[in-house]
Amino acid sequence: MNNSESTLQWVRGLSEYLDFVKDDKSKMFIDFLEQSMYADNPVIDNTNQKGMIEFISILRKFAPNEIFDIFHKYYRLGFDPKALQDAFSRGQVLSKIWLVNELVKIQKNFDMIHVHAGWFGQIRLYLDQMQIKYNKMRVFDIDKTANEVSDKVFNNLLLENYYVKASIADVDNLATLYRTGFEYPITEDKNEKTEADLIINTSAEHFQENWFLKYRNKPQSTDPLFIIQTNNLHSLPEHVNTIHNVEEMIKKYPMSRVEYSGQLELQGYTRYMLIGRI
């Protein structure tokens, strides 16, 4: 995907997000930005950090929305522009909207949420928009920068009392999963062990299913609800566990109580989702 196509995917994703949160004013500006991408001289260069900061700064004045504050801080702190654009590509945004739209039909109140391979912790925005309640959320990712972005950018206003907190953890090797909970570092010198009643993994194509099977071997007293998403993008080397259909997914992640299973057709690939309990 070239820079122009990458930018369009991000702009379209942001437009979908603003439609989801019902911010018509902000969406109008983003839709104008998308139209300008077809011009000989686009309004914005998605690889230019300074240009992005200036554009988002102007946008915040005319269309105040939490997402623009997040984007502005992300760019101002010097994080990789392409990573944020990937996180808000149209496929990523639509997949998370799909997730929360199905989740609210099943359950809306949770004590502890664990997000495996949680990236920037952006799932919190979608859960909050749908008024899905929780007492705590932990965002696990092996990537240190992703954890930093979650804590400093996406969820920095929710760090008090560790309401939403990122933690470095290897989802592919849940060696610290016990029957009494999952143990992980909450700070550099302190560990925490918690049981979740909602476990989300929207990147299952990056891992063998062993992480899920360990929960079957060490059932939690909370009887957690699992939400798993994967896809059929077989050609990407980092996708080590893609599938071909929903039936294959159900076999890989056996659940005694399937609350939802389905697929979402996106540009160039299909995303699959399974919600249920072990």
C-alpha positions in Angstrom: 0.0 0.0 0.0 1.5 3.3 -1.0 1.5 6.5 1.1 -1.6 7.9 -0.7 -3.6 4.8 -0.2 -2.5 4.5 3.4 -3.6 8.1 4.1 -7.0 7.4 2.5 -7.5 4.4 4.7 -6.7 6.4 7.8 -8.9 9.3 6.8 -11.8 7.0 5.9 -11.3 5.2 9.2 -11.4 8.4 11.1 -14.6 9.4 9.2 -16.2 6.0 10.2 -15.1 6.6 13.9 -16.7 10.1 13.9 -19.9 8.7 12.4 -19.9 6.1 15.2 -19.5 8.7 17.9 -22.2 10.9 16.1 -19.9 13.9 15.7 -21.2 15.3 12.5 -19.3 18.6 12.7 -15.9 16.9 13.0 -16.8 14.3 10.3 -17.5 17.2 7.9 -13.9 18.4 8.2 -12.5 14.9 7.8 -14.7 14.2 4.8 -13.4 17.5 3.3 -9.9 16.2 3.9 -10.6 13.0 2.1 -11.9 14.9 -0.9 -8.7 17.0 -1.0 -6.6 13.8 -1.2 -7.6 13.4 -4.8 -6.2 16.9 -5.7 -2.8 17.3 -7.3 -1.6 19.0 -4.2 -3.1 17.2 -1.2 -3.8 19.3 1.9 -1.7 17.0 4.1 1.4 14.9 3.8 0.9 11.8 6.0 4.6 11.3 6.3 5.3 14.9 7.5 5.2 15.1 11.3 5.2 18.9 11.4 2.3 19.1 8.9 0.3 16.6 10.8 0.7 18.6 14.1 -0.3 21.8 12.4 -3.3 20.3 10.7 -4.6 18.6 13.9 -4.0 21.8 15.9 -6.3 23.7 13.5 -8.9 20.9 13.5 -9.1 20.9 17.4 -10.1 24.6 17.3 -13.0 24.1 14.9 -14.1 20.6 15.8 -13.3 19.7 19.4 -13.3 16.0 19.9 -11.3 13.7 22.2 -9.8 11.9 19.2 -8.2 15.0 17.9 -6.6 15.7 21.3 -5.2 12.1 21.2 -3.9 12.5 17.6 -2.3 15.9 18.5 -0.5 14.5 21.5 0.6 11.4 19.7 2.3 13.4 16.9 3.6 16.1 19.3 5.4 13.4 21.3 7.0 12.1 18.1 5.5 8.6 17.8 5.5 6.9 14.4 2.7 8.5 12.2 2.2 5.3 10.2 1.4 3.2 13.3 -1.4 5.6 14.3 -2.7 5.6 10.8 -2.7 1.8 10.8 -4.6 1.8 14.1 -7.3 4.0 12.6 -7.5 2.4 9.2 -11.0 1.8 8.0 -10.8 -1.9 8.6 -9.5 -1.5 12.1 -12.2 1.0 13.0 -15.1 -0.9 11.5 -13.9 -4.1 13.3 -14.0 -2.5 16.7 -17.4 -0.9 16.0 -18.6 -4.3 15.1 -17.2 -5.7 18.3 -18.9 -3.3 20.7 -22.2 -3.4 18.7 -22.4 -7.1 19.3 -21.0 -7.0 22.9 -23.8 -4.7 24.2 -26.4 -7.2 23.1 -24.8 -9.8 25.4 -23.4 -7.9 28.4 -22.8 -4.3 29.4 -21.3 -4.4 32.9 -17.9 -5.8 33.9 -15.5 -5.8 36.8 -12.1 -6.3 35.1 -11.4 -6.2 31.4 -8.2 -7.8 30.0 -7.2 -6.7 26.5 -4.7 -9.0 25.0 -2.4 -7.6 22.3 -4.1 -4.3 23.1 -1.9 -2.1 20.9 -2.5 1.5 22.0 -5.5 0.7 24.2 -7.8 2.3 21.7 -10.6 -0.2 22.3 -11.4 1.8 25.4 -12.8 4.6 23.2 -15.3 2.2 21.6 -16.4 0.6 24.8 -16.9 4.0 26.4 -19.0 5.3 23.5 -21.4 2.3 23.9 -21.5 2.9 27.7 -20.1 -0.5 28.5 -19.2 -0.2 32.1 -16.1 -1.6 33.9 -14.3 -1.1 37.2 -10.8 -1.6 35.7 -9.1 -2.3 32.4 -5.7 -3.8 31.7 -4.1 -3.5 28.2 -1.4 -6.1 27.6 1.1 -5.8 24.8 4.6 -7.1 24.3 5.6 -3.8 22.6 7.0 -1.3 25.0 6.1 1.7 22.8 2.5 0.5 22.4 2.3 0.5 26.2 3.7 3.9 26.4 1.3 5.3 23.9 -1.6 3.7 25.8 -0.6 5.2 29.1 0.6 8.6 27.9 -1.7 9.3 25.0 -4.9 7.3 24.7 -5.6 6.7 28.3 -3.5 9.2 30.2 -6.5 10.8 31.9 -7.5 7.4 33.3 -4.3 6.3 35.0 -5.4 7.4 38.5 -5.8 4.3 40.7 -4.9 2.3 37.6 -8.4 2.6 36.2 -7.0 1.9 32.7 -3.4 0.7 32.7 -1.1 -0.9 30.1 1.3 -3.6 31.0 4.0 -5.5 29.0 3.0 -9.1 28.7 3.6 -11.9 26.2 0.2 -13.1 25.1 1.8 -15.9 23.2 3.3 -17.3 26.4 0.9 -16.9 29.3 3.4 -18.4 31.8 1.9 -16.3 34.6 -1.7 -17.5 34.2 -2.9 -19.2 37.4 -6.3 -20.4 38.5 -6.4 -17.4 40.7 -5.7 -14.9 37.9 -3.1 -13.5 35.5 0.0 -12.0 37.0 1.8 -9.1 35.3 3.9 -6.0 36.1 1.7 -3.0 36.9 4.7 -0.8 37.5 8.5 -1.4 37.1 8.8 -2.7 40.7 5.3 -4.1 41.4 3.3 -7.0 40.1 -0.5 -7.3 40.1 -2.7 -10.5 39.7 -6.3 -10.2 38.6 -9.1 -12.3 37.1 -11.0 -10.8 34.3 -14.7 -11.3 33.5 -14.1 -10.0 29.9 -11.0 -11.0 27.8 -10.6 -9.3 24.4 -8.1 -10.4 21.7 -8.7 -8.7 18.4 -5.3 -9.8 17.0 -5.6 -13.6 17.2 -4.0 -14.1 13.8 -0.7 -13.0 15.4 -0.7 -15.9 17.9 -1.2 -19.7 18.0 -4.3 -20.6 20.0 -2.3 -21.8 23.0 -3.0 -18.6 24.9 -6.7 -19.5 24.8 -6.3 -23.2 25.5 -4.4 -22.3 28.7 -7.6 -20.6 30.0 -9.4 -23.9 29.4 -6.7 -25.7 31.4 -6.9 -23.1 34.2 -10.5 -22.0 34.4 -11.1 -18.7 36.1 -13.7 -18.2 38.9 -15.1 -15.2 37.0 -16.3 -17.4 34.1 -15.0 -14.8 31.7 -16.6 -13.7 28.4 -14.1 -14.0 25.5 -14.1 -11.9 22.4 -11.7 -13.1 19.7 -11.2 -11.6 16.3 -8.9 -12.9 13.5 -8.8 -12.7 9.7 -7.9 -14.4 6.4 -4.9 -12.3 5.4 -2.8 -15.3 4.9 0.0 -13.6 2.9 1.4 -11.4 5.8 4.3 -13.2 7.5 3.4 -11.8 10.9 0.0 -13.5 10.6 0.8 -17.0 11.9 -2.7 -18.2 12.6 -5.2 -17.1 10.0 -8.4 -18.9 9.2 -10.7 -19.5 6.2 -14.1 -19.5 7.8 -16.1 -19.2 11.0 -16.4 -23.0 11.4 -12.6 -23.2 11.5 -12.5 -20.5 14.2 -15.0 -22.3 16.4 -12.8 -25.4 16.2 -9.6 -23.5 17.1 -11.3 -21.7 20.0 -13.7 -24.3 21.5 -16.4 -22.7 23.7 -19.2 -24.4 25.6 -21.4 -21.3 25.2 -21.1 -19.4 22.0 -22.9 -16.1 22.3 -22.0 -14.8 18.8 -20.1 -15.9 15.7 -19.8 -14.1 12.4 -17.8 -12.4 9.8 -17.3 -8.8 8.5 -16.3 -8.2 4.9 -13.6 -5.5 4.6 -11.5 -4.1 1.7 -9.3 -7.0 0.6 -10.0 -9.4 3.5 -12.5 -10.9 5.9 -12.5 -10.5 9.7 -14.1 -13.1 11.9 -15.3 -12.8 15.4 -16.3 -15.3 18.2 -17.8 -14.3 21.5 -18.5 -16.9 24.2 -17.4 -18.6 27.4 -15.3 -21.6 28.0 
